[in-house]
Structure formats: structure tokens, C-alpha cells
Amino acid sequence: MRTREEQISALRNQIFTVDCFTSLTEVHAAAEAHILEAERRAEQRVRAEIGRDSERLDWLESGCCDVRFKDEPIADTGDAVVYCDIVQHHMAKPRERTIGSAETIRAAIDAAREVG
């Protein structure tokens, strides 16, 4: 896959090359092809992220884990930072063990997956 900069450069070179196009219709078709390529790349990224999310959910399910949120106050501002904890359940004490913590669910699950 080409980078954004490579796509822009290729389109610019294609459009402004002398005698490359004989009509505005051809220019339009070239621009449309570049846009469609960008859309396909975006769809591929979304599909990949959905796949990673499915793996995360499967891991949570197989690991007997809970997702819990906690907030921690920020000094005297009245605001709080919200964290996500991944808690795994065990038969032996301690029965509940926090194995991952982060500001987002994805990051917390990824941290927990590295631990166990």
C-alpha cells in the first residue's frame, strides 16, 4: 500500500504531465481511482482493528476476566481520570487479581494479555 504522500505525488504527476490526459473526463477518472484506493485502504484498517477487537474479546472470555472502571481524582480540580482494570478470577487467594490497567479498554486488555 502506498502512503498518503505517495498517492498525492502520483496523482499530481499524473494530472500535470503534459499529454497525459486528453479530456477532463480522464482527469476525473484518475482522481476517482485514487480516492477509491484510499477508501479501500481505510476499509482494510477498519477490518484489521475489528479483528484485533475480536481477539481481545475472545481472550477476555477465555481468561475468566472482568472489566472494571475506576476514577481517580486529580488534585483539587474536581476532575478525575478514569482507568480501566482487567480483573482475573482465581480459585486461590487472592481470588481477584488486577492483571492490566490503562486509560482505555483496548490498552488495558493488551496490557493484561502481556501478563497472562
N, C-alpha and C positions, 0 to 999 in steps of 0.2 A: 504494500500500500504506500502511496505517495503522501508526503507531508503536505500540509496546507500551503506552505510556501512553494513547494514544487508544483502543486496544482496551479497556483496563481501564475507562476512563471511560465508554465507550459501553455496556459490559456492566453496569456499576454503575447507570448511569442507566436502562437498560432494565429491569433486575430490580427496582429500587426505585421505579420510577414507579408511582404509585397507579393501579390498574385496568389496568395494562399486561398482566398475566398473570392468567388465571383459574384456573390449576392449576400444581402443581409440575411436571407434565409439560412445560408450556410453558417454565418456567424452565430445566428440564433441556435442552430443545431449543435454547434460546438460548445456553446455556453451551457446548453441543456445537458449535454453529455457529461460535462464537468460537474454540474450540480447533482445529477443522478449518481455519479460516482461518490460524491461527498455524502449523499443520503445513504447509500449502501454501506459506507464505512461507519456512519453513525449507527445504523441498524446492527451492524456486526458488534460494535462496542456494547450496545444495549443487551444484545443476546448473550454476550460473554459475561456481563455483570449479572444478568438473571441466572445464568448457570452457576456463578460463584455464590449467589444468594441461596440457590437451591442446595448447594453443598453445605453451606453454613447451617441451614435449617435441618438438613439430614444429620449433620454432626450433633446439633443440639438434641435432637430427638434420640439419637442412639446413645448419647452420653448421660442421659437422665439429668438434664440441666434445666434450671430456671433462669429467666431473665428478670432482673430486678433493677429498678431505678432508685437512685438516692440523690438528694440535693445537699450541697454543702454551701453554707452562707459565705459571701465574700465580704470579709471585714465588717464595717459598719454601713455598707451601701444599701442594705435591704434586698440586694440581689443574691442569687445563688447560682452555682454551677451544678448542672445536672450530670450525673455519671450513670453509666450502665454497668451493672455487675453480672457476671455469669457465675451462677452458684451450682455446684455439682453435689448430688446427694450420695451418701455412702452409708453402709450398714454400721461401720465402726465410727467411733468418735474421732474427730468432730464430724457429725453427720452432714452438716452443710459446710462446704468449702468454697470460698470465692477463688475461682481459678483464672478469672480475667476481668479487667475493669478498664473502661475508657469512656470518652465523651459521646461516642456513637455506638449503636448496637453492632454494626459491622466490625468496627475496630475492637470492641470487647470480645466478640466471638472469635475473631482472628487471634487475639492475644491468648484466649483460653485454649484454642486449638494448638498453639505452640507449646503450651504447658502439658497438655494431655490429650 
